[in-house]
Amino acid sequence: MSTPIFKNAQLVLPHEVVLGSVSVADGLISSVDQGPATHAEGWDLQGDYLMPGFVEMHTDNFERHLMPRPKVQWAEMPALLAHDAEVAAAGITTVFDALGVGDADPDSLRGSAWTEVIDTLDTCAREGLLRADHHLHVRCELPAPNTIDLFAPFHDHPRLSLISLMDHTPGQRQWENIDVARVYYTGKKGWSNEKFERQVAIAADLQARYAGPHRAYFVNYCQTHLIALASHDDTTVAHVQQAHAEGASMSEFPTTLLAAQTAHEHGLLNVMGGPNVVRGGSHSGNVAAADLARHGLLDILSSDYVPGSLLSAAMRLVDDGILSLPQAIATVTHHPAQATGLKDRGQIAVGLRADLIQVRVVNLPHGKRHAVVRAVWREGQRVL
């Protein structure tokens, strides 16, 4: 077929869901037609949903593939291809690979140089090996002594579209509860209790010495290079006010209802984790994403550490009667695309990229149901 046609689909449009068909030409949506299909040819979706491809702006999934166990580093290309296949299977057609810079621990990914990883990403994209469209989101750990040095390979890189400012000093923001922080670092990071206690003891000093100068450096970089800036784990009114003054457009994972409310008052978009919705709350003991949605404060969902959570979380918000299907899908398509400057995607509309996914909802026992990604197209080309 010279012009791909997707027919007999429940089209998830910006404000409604309708039975119809979509035609594609030169990688763009050329028509959106309501009603039963009259085309003899085309992809017959048999009543499944046709949604815009998901836009994932914050995922640790690539890092997880690069270091699948503490201190176990995997080769760059197999890690990237596995990550790419996983996000595509989750319906993600645009992904911001979140790579952290800044860590005094030499065994940590975020304490290592990223040059070979970036080169591998560029090579695989150039060779047409990737299913999703990959961008870079650099997460900067402000209190770490080596953060600016480790940022060097990303400087002026054309894939860099987003920078977030992090401060994981125990006792504040995400880790306001020290006991929860201990469980995380001894569990996922493999730290001993003794190492955790040592890090807590020096954390305040590192924050006092480095957080301020590093914050100023990255704020200036974003302003001079026109890069989107996000704050991270805002907890207080002061946190949000500082981020707003620095030009941030997003508040990633606000930990309190007050912080999320303040973000909206200052024009910042709130980003929350899909796993938070699916699990029914934050693994760190912070505010629940569903509660923010009920208050009209949830703008963007991120898969965070589980790519498949984007679809599951969006459908959970619908099933719980919190958002309509178009509203829920906008949090994983249109809103993140707009927030990161990608105006050419994120909706099923004429003239936008034909990044599309086919989704079927399956009824399960005990009155439950589950949404399944059955096929994925990027710019009209089937990639899954």
C-alpha positions as CSV (number, residue, x, y, z in Angstrom):
1,M,0.0,0.0,0.0
2,S,1.5,3.3,-1.0
3,T,-0.7,5.2,1.4
4,P,-1.2,3.2,4.7
5,I,-4.8,3.3,6.0
6,F,-5.8,2.2,9.5
7,K,-9.5,1.3,9.5
8,N,-12.2,0.0,11.8
9,A,-10.5,1.5,14.9
10,Q,-11.7,3.3,17.9
11,L,-9.8,6.6,17.4
12,V,-8.6,8.3,20.6
13,L,-8.8,11.9,19.4
14,P,-8.0,15.0,21.6
15,H,-11.5,15.3,23.0
16,E,-13.5,12.2,22.0
17,V,-13.3,8.5,21.0
18,V,-14.9,7.7,17.7
19,L,-15.1,4.8,15.3
20,G,-13.1,5.7,12.2
21,S,-10.0,5.4,10.0
22,V,-6.7,7.2,9.6
23,S,-4.7,7.6,6.4
24,V,-1.0,8.3,6.2
25,A,1.2,9.9,3.5
26,D,4.9,10.6,3.7
27,G,5.0,9.7,7.4
28,L,2.3,12.2,8.3
29,I,-1.4,11.8,9.1
30,S,-3.2,12.9,5.9
31,S,-6.8,12.3,6.9
32,V,-9.0,11.4,9.9
33,D,-12.4,10.0,8.9
34,Q,-15.2,9.1,11.2
35,G,-17.6,6.2,10.6
36,P,-17.3,2.6,9.2
37,A,-14.4,2.1,6.8
38,T,-15.2,2.0,3.1
39,H,-11.6,1.3,2.0
40,A,-11.0,-2.1,0.5
41,E,-7.4,-2.2,1.7
42,G,-5.7,-1.1,4.9
43,W,-4.8,-2.3,8.4
44,D,-8.0,-3.6,9.9
45,L,-7.8,-2.9,13.6
46,Q,-11.0,-4.8,14.3
47,G,-12.4,-2.3,16.8
48,D,-9.2,-1.9,18.8
49,Y,-8.1,1.5,19.9
50,L,-5.8,3.6,17.7
51,M,-3.9,6.0,19.9
52,P,-1.0,8.4,19.4
53,G,2.4,6.9,20.1
54,F,3.5,7.6,23.7
55,V,6.0,10.3,24.5
56,E,8.2,9.2,27.4
57,M,10.2,12.1,28.9
58,H,11.8,10.5,31.9
59,T,12.7,6.8,32.0
60,D,15.6,5.1,33.9
61,N,15.1,2.0,31.8
62,F,18.3,2.5,29.7
63,E,20.3,2.9,32.8
64,R,18.8,-0.3,34.1
65,H,19.9,-2.2,31.0
66,L,23.4,-0.7,31.2
67,M,23.7,-1.9,34.9
68,P,21.2,-4.7,35.4
69,R,22.8,-5.5,38.8
70,P,24.8,-3.4,41.3
71,K,28.4,-3.0,39.9
72,V,27.5,-5.1,36.8
73,Q,27.9,-3.1,33.6
74,W,26.5,-4.4,30.3
75,A,27.8,-3.6,26.8
76,E,26.3,-0.4,25.4
77,M,24.8,-1.7,22.1
78,P,23.0,-4.7,23.5
79,A,21.7,-2.6,26.4
80,L,20.4,0.1,24.1
81,L,18.7,-2.3,21.7
82,A,17.1,-4.2,24.5
83,H,15.9,-0.9,26.0
84,D,14.6,0.3,22.7
85,A,12.7,-2.9,22.0
86,E,11.1,-2.7,25.5
87,V,9.9,0.9,25.2
88,A,8.5,0.2,21.7
89,A,6.6,-2.8,23.0
90,A,5.1,-0.5,25.6
91,G,3.8,1.8,22.9
92,I,6.5,4.5,23.3
93,T,7.4,6.0,20.0
94,T,9.4,8.9,21.4
95,V,11.7,8.4,24.4
96,F,13.9,10.7,26.4
97,D,16.6,8.5,27.7
98,A,17.2,9.8,31.2
99,L,20.9,9.5,32.0
100,G,22.2,10.8,35.3
101,V,25.5,12.7,35.9
102,G,27.1,13.1,39.2
103,D,28.1,10.5,41.8
104,A,31.3,10.1,43.9
105,D,30.9,6.3,43.7
106,P,33.2,5.0,40.9
107,D,31.1,1.9,40.6
108,S,28.0,3.9,39.8
109,L,26.8,4.6,36.2
110,R,26.2,8.2,37.2
111,G,29.8,8.5,38.3
112,S,31.1,7.3,35.0
113,A,31.7,8.9,31.6
114,W,28.9,8.7,29.1
115,T,30.9,9.2,25.9
116,E,30.7,5.6,24.6
117,V,27.0,5.4,25.4
118,I,26.2,8.5,23.5
119,D,28.3,7.4,20.5
120,T,26.5,4.1,20.5
121,L,23.1,5.8,20.5
122,D,24.1,8.0,17.6
123,T,25.5,5.0,15.6
124,C,22.4,2.9,16.1
125,A,20.1,5.8,15.1
126,R,22.2,6.5,12.0
127,E,22.1,2.9,11.0
128,G,18.3,2.7,11.4
129,L,18.4,0.1,14.1
130,L,16.1,1.8,16.6
131,R,12.3,1.4,16.8
132,A,11.7,4.6,18.8
133,D,12.8,8.2,18.3
134,H,15.5,8.8,21.0
135,H,16.3,12.1,22.7
136,L,18.4,12.8,25.8
137,H,17.3,13.9,29.2
138,V,20.3,14.6,31.5
139,R,19.6,14.4,35.2
140,C,22.1,16.4,37.1
141,E,22.9,15.5,40.7
142,L,23.7,18.9,42.1
143,P,25.6,18.0,45.3
144,A,28.0,15.6,43.5
145,P,31.5,17.0,43.0
146,N,31.9,15.6,39.5
147,T,28.6,16.6,38.0
148,I,29.8,19.3,35.6
149,D,32.8,17.2,34.4
150,L,30.5,14.3,33.6
151,F,28.1,16.5,31.7
152,A,30.9,17.4,29.2
153,P,30.0,14.7,26.5
154,F,26.4,16.1,26.4
155,H,27.4,19.7,25.8
156,D,25.9,20.9,22.5
157,H,24.7,17.4,21.6
158,P,21.7,17.7,19.2
159,R,19.7,15.0,21.1
160,L,19.9,16.9,24.4
161,S,16.4,18.3,24.9
162,L,15.8,18.3,28.6
163,I,17.8,18.8,31.8
164,S,16.5,18.2,35.3
165,L,18.0,19.4,38.6
166,M,18.2,16.7,41.3
167,D,19.3,16.8,45.0
168,H,19.0,13.4,46.7
169,T,20.5,14.5,50.0
170,P,18.9,12.2,52.6
171,G,16.5,14.0,54.9
172,Q,14.8,16.2,52.3
173,R,12.8,16.1,49.1
174,Q,12.3,12.5,47.9
175,W,14.2,11.1,50.9
176,E,12.7,13.2,53.6
177,N,12.2,9.9,55.5
178,I,15.7,8.5,56.2
179,D,14.4,5.0,56.8
180,V,12.8,4.8,53.4
181,A,16.1,6.1,51.8
182,R,18.0,3.4,53.7
183,V,15.8,0.7,52.2
184,Y,16.3,2.0,48.7
185,Y,20.1,2.4,48.8
186,T,20.8,-0.8,50.6
187,G,18.3,-2.7,48.4
188,K,18.6,-1.4,44.9
189,K,22.1,0.1,45.1
190,G,23.5,-2.7,47.1
191,W,25.0,-0.4,49.8
192,S,25.8,-1.8,53.2
193,N,24.3,-0.1,56.3
194,E,27.8,1.2,57.1
195,K,28.2,2.8,53.6
196,F,24.7,4.4,53.9
197,E,25.6,5.9,57.3
198,R,28.9,7.3,55.8
199,Q,27.1,8.8,52.9
200,V,24.5,10.4,55.1
201,A,27.3,11.9,57.3
202,I,29.0,13.7,54.3
203,A,25.8,14.5,52.3
204,A,25.1,17.9,54.0
205,D,28.7,19.0,53.4
206,L,28.6,18.1,49.7
207,Q,25.3,19.9,49.3
208,A,26.7,23.0,51.0
209,R,29.8,23.0,48.8
210,Y,28.4,22.1,45.4
211,A,24.7,22.3,45.0
212,G,24.5,26.1,44.6
213,P,27.3,26.6,42.0
214,H,26.2,23.5,40.0
215,R,22.6,24.7,40.0
216,A,23.7,28.1,38.6
217,Y,25.7,26.4,35.9
218,F,22.9,24.3,34.6
219,V,20.3,27.0,34.8
220,N,22.5,29.2,32.7
221,Y,23.2,26.4,30.3
222,C,19.5,25.8,29.7
223,Q,18.8,29.5,29.3
224,T,21.7,30.0,26.8
225,H,21.0,26.8,24.8
226,L,17.2,26.9,24.9
227,I,17.0,23.5,26.7
228,A,13.8,22.6,28.7
229,L,14.5,22.7,32.4
230,A,12.7,20.6,35.1
231,S,12.9,20.6,38.8
232,H,12.8,17.4,40.7
233,D,11.1,16.2,43.9
234,D,9.8,19.6,44.9
235,T,8.5,19.4,48.4
236,T,7.9,23.0,49.6
237,V,6.6,26.2,48.2
238,A,10.1,27.6,48.3
239,H,11.4,24.7,46.1
240,V,8.8,25.5,43.4
241,Q,9.3,29.2,43.6
242,Q,13.0,28.7,43.1
243,A,12.4,26.5,40.1
244,H,10.0,29.0,38.6
245,A,12.5,31.9,39.0
246,E,15.1,29.8,37.2
247,G,12.9,29.2,34.2
248,A,11.8,25.6,34.9
249,S,8.7,24.6,32.9
250,M,8.1,21.3,34.8
251,S,8.1,19.9,38.3
252,E,9.0,16.3,38.2
253,F,7.5,14.1,40.9
254,P,6.4,16.8,43.4
255,T,6.3,15.0,46.8
256,T,3.4,16.9,48.3
257,L,0.0,18.2,47.3
258,L,1.2,21.7,48.3
259,A,4.2,21.6,46.0
260,A,2.0,20.4,43.1
261,Q,-0.6,23.2,43.8
262,T,2.2,25.8,43.9
263,A,3.6,24.5,40.6
264,H,0.3,25.0,38.8
265,E,0.0,28.5,40.3
266,H,3.4,29.4,38.8
267,G,2.6,27.8,35.4
268,L,4.7,24.6,35.8
269,L,3.5,21.3,34.6
270,N,3.4,18.4,37.1
271,V,5.1,15.2,36.1
272,M,4.2,12.0,38.1
273,G,5.2,8.4,37.7
274,G,3.1,5.7,36.1
275,P,4.2,3.2,38.7
276,N,2.8,5.5,41.4
277,V,-0.7,5.2,39.8
278,V,-0.5,1.5,39.1
279,R,0.7,0.7,42.7
280,G,-1.7,3.1,44.3
281,G,0.9,5.3,45.8
282,S,4.6,6.4,45.9
283,H,7.2,3.9,46.8
284,S,8.9,6.7,48.7
285,G,5.9,7.5,50.8
286,N,5.1,10.7,49.0
287,V,1.9,12.1,47.5
288,A,-0.1,9.7,45.3
289,A,-0.3,10.6,41.6
290,A,-4.0,9.7,41.5
291,D,-4.7,12.2,44.2
292,L,-3.1,14.9,42.1
293,A,-5.2,13.8,39.2
294,R,-8.4,14.1,41.3
295,H,-7.3,17.7,42.1
296,G,-6.7,18.5,38.4
297,L,-2.9,18.8,39.1
298,L,-1.6,15.9,37.0
299,D,-0.3,17.0,33.6
300,I,2.2,14.3,32.5
301,L,2.8,10.7,33.3
302,S,6.3,9.2,33.1
303,S,7.0,5.5,33.1
304,D,10.0,6.2,35.4
305,Y,11.3,2.7,36.0
306,V,8.6,0.5,34.2
307,P,8.0,1.3,30.5
308,G,4.7,-0.6,30.5
309,S,3.3,1.6,33.3
310,L,2.4,4.4,30.9
311,L,-0.5,2.5,29.3
312,S,-1.4,0.7,32.6
313,A,-1.5,4.0,34.5
314,A,-3.5,5.9,31.9
315,M,-6.1,3.1,31.8
316,R,-6.2,2.9,35.6
317,L,-7.1,6.6,35.8
318,V,-9.9,5.9,33.3
319,D,-11.2,2.8,35.1
320,D,-11.2,4.6,38.4
321,G,-13.3,7.4,36.9
322,I,-10.7,10.1,37.5
323,L,-10.1,11.0,33.8
324,S,-11.7,10.4,30.5
325,L,-9.8,8.3,28.0
326,P,-8.7,11.3,25.9
327,Q,-7.7,13.1,29.0
328,A,-5.6,10.2,30.3
329,I,-3.9,9.5,27.0
330,A,-3.0,13.2,26.7
331,T,-0.8,12.8,29.8
332,V,1.4,10.3,27.9
333,T,1.2,11.9,24.4
334,H,0.2,15.5,23.8
335,H,1.3,17.0,27.1
336,P,4.8,15.6,27.2
337,A,5.3,16.4,23.5
338,Q,4.3,20.0,24.0
339,A,6.4,20.3,27.2
340,T,9.6,19.2,25.4
341,G,9.0,21.3,22.3
342,L,7.9,18.4,20.0
343,K,5.0,20.2,18.3
344,D,4.8,17.7,15.4
345,R,3.4,14.7,17.4
346,G,1.3,13.6,20.3
347,Q,-2.2,13.6,18.8
348,I,-4.2,12.0,16.0
349,A,-4.6,15.0,13.8
350,V,-4.0,15.9,10.2
351,G,-0.4,17.1,9.5
352,L,1.2,15.5,12.6
353,R,3.6,12.5,12.6
354,A,2.0,9.2,12.1
355,D,3.3,7.8,15.3
356,L,0.5,5.4,16.2
357,I,-0.2,2.4,18.4
358,Q,-2.9,-0.3,18.3
359,V,-4.3,-1.2,21.8
360,R,-6.7,-3.9,22.7
361,V,-8.4,-4.0,26.1
362,V,-8.8,-7.6,27.5
363,N,-11.3,-8.5,30.2
364,L,-9.7,-10.5,33.0
365,P,-11.2,-12.5,35.9
366,H,-12.7,-10.8,38.9
367,G,-13.9,-7.8,36.9
368,K,-10.5,-6.6,36.0
369,R,-9.2,-5.6,32.5
370,H,-5.8,-5.0,30.9
371,A,-4.7,-3.0,27.9
372,V,-2.3,-4.6,25.5
373,V,-0.2,-2.9,22.8
374,R,-0.6,-5.0,19.7
375,A,1.2,-3.0,17.1
376,V,3.3,0.2,16.8
377,W,4.0,2.5,13.9
378,R,6.5,5.4,13.8
379,E,6.1,7.9,10.9
380,G,3.7,5.4,9.3
381,Q,6.3,2.5,9.3
382,R,5.5,-0.5,11.5
383,V,8.2,-1.1,14.1
384,L,6.5,-3.6,16.3
